[in-house]
């Protein structure tokens, strides 16, 4: 079944699926546990598919074509956002139609920002390290997509999304310094990115107003027993409840299917009414998995990020390293593996990028 032995290591990523399956053994809410396990099938399916495929399928121009297809898909989907926002603006005459949840009509703003951050990383990777494989028309199109993605992430106003985008730019500039033939390009890129973020604070005050709310929340931390409206303050109360559950179930967790019940019960004991009524998850995948599966679960989850990240840095698989950083950063603020959009995104691209990692290697000779 596994035609290429070099593809076998990708099967290591299936271990998280199997530990969730084992977690059903001490689960009381089997109905929720079965639904949760069904949601996590991609953790097994995609590594198995890629491990069973011939490595020759994912080489050279085909990899570039996959990247371009993904970037184009992100462009088309966000154009639908913009057309819808214009239509609503004509009726309401409110610029709020172009921001945050009103702009992202069929996707969570944080998730959409994460998708765009990966598209941005791909665009920068192709222009910096694979330009020779692109036609002049594609070079122009991809170069145009970079400011387009930048503006869309700002308009989506996801705090994690904006930070994550800045992280992608920082990694790209570092790559240009380490592998670029002309260090001046990195200096110019740094100046342009700084200028873009500075200007956007004046042009899009609505988006950066949400960023300032983070500082206010951290300076006046909400107390247990209170209700929070701002999303950062709400997360603080959620994480307090999650820490309490983890301390009580640190070894094996509460079980795959009992996470939701455990959190709701703790919200009720903490008098956190918003969390209970909205039935909020942990809003942090690491806490979510720790609650469900205990020490073994969190170790396997962390290993699934730390090992490939170390390998990516060691072997200069920079786009894969960027992907791991993007996902890891977003998992700190969302339980993304508990929703289909996040699960499919992580499971597919993690298996795909790991499979083609040798095609992603960068060097001084490959840069512009």
N, C-alpha and C positions, 0 to 999 in steps of 0.2 A: 504493500500500500504506500509506504514512504519510499519514493523513487530515488531521492537524493539524500544521502546521509547528512550532508551539510545543512539540510533543512530541519533536521530533527530537534535542535535546541528550541525552536519556536513552540514546541509542544509543552515546554516548561510553563508557559503562560496559562495552560489549562488547569494548573494546580489550584488556582483561586476558585474555579467553578466546582472542583471536586470537594474542596473544604466547605463550600456553601452547601453542597449535597450532604456531606457528613453532618453538618450543623442541624439537619432535620431530625437527627436522632434524639436530641434533647429539646425539640420544639413542641410546644403545646398547640399553637395556632397553625395547624398543618395547612389550612386553606391559604393563609397569607404566605406561608413558607413555600408552597407549591407555585404560587404566582411569582414570588420573588426568584425562585430557582429557574422558572421558565424564562423570565426576563434576562437571566444571566447565561442562557445557552450560547450566545455569541462568544463568550469567553472560551468555550470549548470548540465551537464550530469553526471560527475563522482560523485559529492556529492549526487545526486539523486540515482545513482546506489548503492552506498555503504550504504546510508540511508535505502534503500529498501531491503538490504540483511540481513540475520540472522547473528548476531555477532559471533555465534558458528563457522562459516566458517573460521574466521580469528583468530585462536588460536594456541598456542604452536608450534608444528613442522611445521605446514603449513606456519606460518609467517617466520620461518627460511628458509623454502624452497623458498619462494618468494625472500628473500634477496639473497640467493645463486644463484637463477636463474638470478637475475639482475646483480650480480657481474660477473657471467659467461658470460652473454651477453656483458658486457663491455670488458671483456677479449678477447672474440672472435672478436668483432668489431675492437679493437685496434690491434689485430694480423694481420688483413687485412691491416691496415695502415702500419705495419712494413714490411710485405711481399711486398707490393707495393713500399715502400721506397727502399728496397733492390734491387728490379728489376730496379727501376729508377737509383739507385746508380751505378749499373753495366754498364749502358749506359752512364751516365753523369760523373761518378767518382767524384761527388760532395757530400760532407756531408750535404749540405743544404737540401737534399732530406729527411733527418730525422728530420727536424725542421719545426715548425710553420705551415703555410698553405700548404706547400708541403707534410707534413706528414698527415694532416687531409684532406683526399681526398673527403669526402662526408659530412663533418660536420664542422661548425664554430668552431674554436679552443677554444673560450671561453665557448661555450655550451658543447663541449666534455670534457673540463676540469671540468666543473660543474658536469656532469654526473659521471666522475671518482671520484670527491670529495665525492659525496654521496656513491659511491661504497666503497671508502676507509673508510668512517664513518661506513658503515654497517660491513665491515670486522673487524674493531677495536671493534665495539660493540659486535659482536659475540664472538670474542676471549677473550674479557675482562669479559663480563657479561653472555654469553650463551654458554660457552665452553662445559659444561656438555651435551648439546644437540647435539654436533657434534661428528662424528666418528673421529678416529685418522687421517684417510686419509683426511677428510675435514679440520681438524685443520691445517695440513701441507699445503694443497692447499691454504687456506685462508691466512695463515701466509706468503706464497710465493707471494700472490697477493699484499700485502702491499708495498714492495719495487718496484714491477712491476708497480703499479699505480703511485707511486712516480716518477719513471723515465719517464713514459709516460706524466704526467702533466708537468714535466720540459721540455721535448722535444716539447710539444705543444706550449710552450713559451707564453702562455696567461698570462699577468701580473696579471689580476684579478684571474685567475686560480691558480697561484702559491701562491698568498696571501691567497686565499680561502683554499687551501690545508694546509697551515701553521695554519690557524684558526681551521681546523678539528683536527690536531695534538694537538694544544693547549687545545682544549676542552676535548679531550680524556685523556690527561695527568692530567688535572684538575679533571676529573671524577675518575681517578685512585687514586688521592690524597684524594678525598672526600669519595669514596666508597670502595677503594681497601683495602684488608686485609694486604697487605705488601706494605708500602710506598716506599720501596726500588725499587720496580718495576717501580714506577712513575719517580724516579730519574734516573734510567737506561734508561727508554724510552726518557726522556728529553735529556739526553746526546747523545743518538743515533740519535735523530731527529736533534739536533744541528750539530752533526758531518756530517750527511747526507746532510744538506743544505750547510755546509761549503765546503765539498768535491765537491758537484755538481757545485758550482760556478767555480771551476777550470776545471772540466771535461766538463761542458756544458756552455762555455762562451757566446755562441750565445744567449741562453735563458736569461741569467742574464744581457746581454747587453741591452735588451729591458727594463729591470727593471730600469737600470740606466737612461734611457731616460726620465723616469717619473720625476726624480729629476731635470734634465736639463730643462724640460718643465715648471715645477713649478717655477724655479728660473728666467726664462725668458718668462713670460706669453705672448702668442700671442695676438696681438691687434685685435680688431674688424676691419674688412675691409681687413684683410690679409688672405692668403690661407695657410693651414697647411698640411704637409705630414705625420708627425708622428701621430699615432692614439690618443695619449693623448692630443696633441696640438689641433687636430681636434675636440675632444670632448669638449674642453674648449670653442671653437667658437660655437659649437652646443648649449651648455648650455647657453651661453650668449643670443643667439637667443630665446631659450626656456623661459628664465626668462623674456625677454621683452614681449613675447606673454602672459605669465601668468599674469603679472602686468596689462595688458590691458583687461584680461578676467577672473579675479580672482574668481568671484562668481559661474558661471555656465559653464565656459570654452567655447570653440569654437564649441563643438558638436562632437559626435562620429566619424563622417565622414570627418571632416574638419581639422583634426590635420596635415595631410600631406601638405595640401594647405597652412595652416598658417605658417608652418615651412619653406616651399619653398619660400613663399613671404618674410619672414623675412631674410632668407639667401640672397635673391636678394637685399633687402634694405641694408644689412650689407656688401654687395660686397664679400660674402663668396661663391666663385665660385665652389669650390670643393663640398661643401655641396649641392648646388643647382643642379649641374650636376649629382652627385651620388644619389640625392634624399634621403638624409640621414634622418632617424628618430631621435628622441631625445637622443638616446643612454643612456637613464636613464628612467626606467619604471615609476618612481614616477613623473618625469617631464612630461612624455608622457601622463599619466592619468590626471595630473593636467591641462595640456593644453586642453584635451578633455572634462573633466567633472567638472572642477573647484574644489571648496572647498569640496563639498559633495563627489565627486569621490575620492579625495586624502585621505579624512578621512576614507572612507570605505576600500580603499586599505591598508592604514596603520593599521587599526583595524584588518584586516585579517592576519596581521603578528604579531602585538604586543600582541593581546589577546592569541593566541595559544602559543606564545613564553613564555609569563608570566605563562600560565597554565603548560607548559612543565617543566619549572624550578621549579615551586611550587610542582608538582607531580613527579618530577624526570623522565620525559619521555625524556631521553637525546638524543636518536637518532632523535626524532621529533624536538627537539631544534636545533640539528645540521643541520637538513634539512632546517629549517627556516632561520638559519644564512647563510647557503650556498646560498639559493635563494635570500635573502635580499641583501647580499653583491654583488651578480652578477647583481641584478636589478639596482644597483647604476651606473653600467657602460654599461648596455645593456637594450634595451626595449624588454625584453624577452617574454612578453605576446603579442607581435606583430608578433611573428613568431611561426609556428606550433610546432617546436621542443621544444621551451621554454614553450609554452602553455600546450602541452600534458604532459611534464615533471612535471610542477608545479601542474596542475589540478589533475593528477592521484595520484602522491605521497602525495600531501597535503591531499586529501580526504582519501587515504588509510591509511596513518600514523595516521591521526586523529582518524579514525575508530578503529584502533588496539592499540591505545595509552596505554591502560591498560597492553597490552602484552609487552610494551616497558619500563615499570617502572623498575628502577634499585634500588638496595639496597646493603648494605655491604654483606649480605648473598648470593647475586647472583654473586659477583665478584670473580675473581681468587685470 
